[in-house]
Amino acid sequence: MRRLRHHLQHWLNPLHVFCRLRNLGLETDTARKLCARYERFFYAPVFS
């Protein structure tokens, strides 16, 4: 279970998500704003 959590934390890391959004063609500001909200409302509550 610990290993799964580690992998999920990596793949769902806001910086990782930001890079994937940029690869999909989103502008930097848009991807940054989405990731800030994602981190605040999803990542931090789930993984803290």
RODREN-801745 format. One record per atom (N, C-alpha, C): residue number from 1; atom name; x, y, z. Coordinates in nm, 2 decimals, m for minus. Atoms other than C-alpha are relative to their C-alpha. Layout:
<atoms>
NUM  CA  X  Y  Z
...
</atoms>
This chain:
<atoms>
1  N  0.08  m0.12  0.00
1  CA  0.00  0.00  0.00
1  C  0.09  0.13  0.00
2  N  m0.09  m0.12  m0.01
2  CA  0.29  0.24  0.08
2  C  0.05  0.03  m0.14
3  N  m0.06  m0.01  0.14
3  CA  0.43  0.18  m0.27
3  C  m0.10  0.07  m0.09
4  N  0.10  m0.06  0.08
4  CA  0.10  0.27  m0.43
4  C  m0.02  0.14  0.03
5  N  0.01  m0.14  m0.04
5  CA  0.07  0.59  m0.23
5  C  0.11  0.08  m0.06
6  N  m0.12  m0.07  0.06
6  CA  0.42  0.69  m0.34
6  C  m0.02  0.03  m0.15
7  N  0.02  m0.02  0.15
7  CA  0.34  0.64  m0.71
7  C  m0.11  0.10  m0.02
8  N  0.11  m0.09  0.02
8  CA  0.01  0.82  m0.68
8  C  0.05  0.14  0.04
9  N  m0.05  m0.13  m0.04
9  CA  0.18  1.11  m0.50
9  C  0.09  0.06  m0.11
10  N  m0.08  m0.05  0.11
10  CA  0.43  1.13  m0.79
10  C  m0.08  0.04  m0.12
11  N  0.08  m0.02  0.12
11  CA  0.18  1.11  m1.07
11  C  m0.10  0.11  0.01
12  N  0.10  m0.10  m0.02
12  CA  m0.07  1.34  m0.91
12  C  0.06  0.13  0.06
13  N  m0.07  m0.11  m0.05
13  CA  0.19  1.59  m0.79
13  C  m0.04  0.12  m0.09
14  N  0.04  m0.11  0.08
14  CA  0.08  1.94  m0.90
14  C  0.10  0.05  m0.11
15  N  m0.10  m0.03  0.10
15  CA  0.41  2.01  m1.08
15  C  m0.01  m0.10  m0.12
16  N  0.01  0.10  0.10
16  CA  0.37  1.69  m1.27
16  C  m0.12  0.02  m0.09
17  N  0.13  m0.03  0.07
17  CA  0.01  1.78  m1.36
17  C  0.02  0.12  m0.09
18  N  m0.03  m0.12  0.08
18  CA  0.13  2.12  m1.47
18  C  0.07  m0.03  m0.13
19  N  m0.08  0.04  0.12
19  CA  0.38  1.97  m1.71
19  C  m0.09  m0.07  m0.10
20  N  0.09  0.07  0.10
20  CA  0.12  1.74  m1.86
20  C  m0.10  0.09  m0.06
21  N  0.09  m0.10  0.06
21  CA  m0.12  2.03  m1.91
21  C  0.07  0.08  m0.10
22  N  m0.07  m0.08  0.09
22  CA  0.15  2.23  m2.08
22  C  0.03  m0.09  m0.13
23  N  m0.02  0.09  0.11
23  CA  0.23  1.92  m2.30
23  C  m0.13  m0.01  m0.09
24  N  0.13  0.00  0.07
24  CA  m0.14  1.92  m2.40
24  C  m0.03  0.13  m0.07
25  N  0.02  m0.13  0.07
25  CA  m0.11  2.28  m2.52
25  C  m0.06  0.11  0.08
26  N  0.05  m0.11  m0.07
26  CA  m0.25  2.49  m2.24
26  C  0.11  0.10  0.02
27  N  m0.10  m0.11  m0.03
27  CA  m0.09  2.83  m2.19
27  C  0.05  m0.01  0.14
28  N  m0.07  0.01  m0.13
28  CA  0.14  2.87  m1.89
28  C  m0.09  0.05  0.11
29  N  0.08  m0.06  m0.10
29  CA  m0.09  3.10  m1.70
29  C  m0.13  m0.08  0.03
30  N  0.12  0.08  m0.02
30  CA  m0.40  2.88  m1.75
30  C  0.04  m0.13  0.08
31  N  m0.04  0.13  m0.06
31  CA  m0.21  2.56  m1.65
31  C  0.04  0.03  0.15
32  N  m0.04  m0.03  m0.14
32  CA  m0.07  2.74  m1.34
32  C  m0.12  0.03  0.09
33  N  0.12  m0.02  m0.07
33  CA  m0.41  2.86  m1.23
33  C  m0.07  m0.13  0.03
34  N  0.06  0.13  m0.03
34  CA  m0.56  2.52  m1.27
34  C  0.07  m0.09  0.10
35  N  m0.08  0.08  m0.10
35  CA  m0.28  2.35  m1.08
35  C  m0.01  0.06  0.14
36  N  0.01  m0.06  m0.13
36  CA  m0.30  2.60  m0.80
36  C  m0.14  m0.04  0.07
37  N  0.13  0.05  m0.06
37  CA  m0.67  2.51  m0.75
37  C  0.00  m0.15  0.02
38  N  m0.01  0.15  m0.02
38  CA  m0.60  2.14  m0.80
38  C  0.07  m0.03  0.13
39  N  m0.08  0.03  m0.12
39  CA  m0.34  2.15  m0.53
39  C  m0.07  0.04  0.13
40  N  0.07  m0.05  m0.12
40  CA  m0.55  2.35  m0.29
40  C  m0.12  m0.09  0.04
41  N  0.13  0.07  m0.02
41  CA  m0.88  2.15  m0.33
41  C  0.01  m0.15  m0.01
42  N  m0.01  0.15  0.02
42  CA  m0.76  1.80  m0.42
42  C  0.13  m0.06  0.07
43  N  m0.13  0.07  m0.03
43  CA  m0.39  1.72  m0.37
43  C  0.03  0.02  0.15
44  N  m0.04  m0.03  m0.14
44  CA  m0.33  1.89  m0.03
44  C  m0.10  m0.08  0.10
45  N  0.08  0.07  m0.09
45  CA  m0.64  1.75  0.14
45  C  0.01  m0.16  0.00
46  N  m0.01  0.14  0.01
46  CA  m0.59  1.40  0.01
46  C  0.14  m0.06  0.05
47  N  m0.13  0.06  m0.03
47  CA  m0.21  1.36  0.06
47  C  0.07  0.07  0.12
48  N  m0.07  m0.06  m0.12
48  CA  m0.15  1.57  0.38
48  C  m0.05  m0.07  0.13
</atoms>
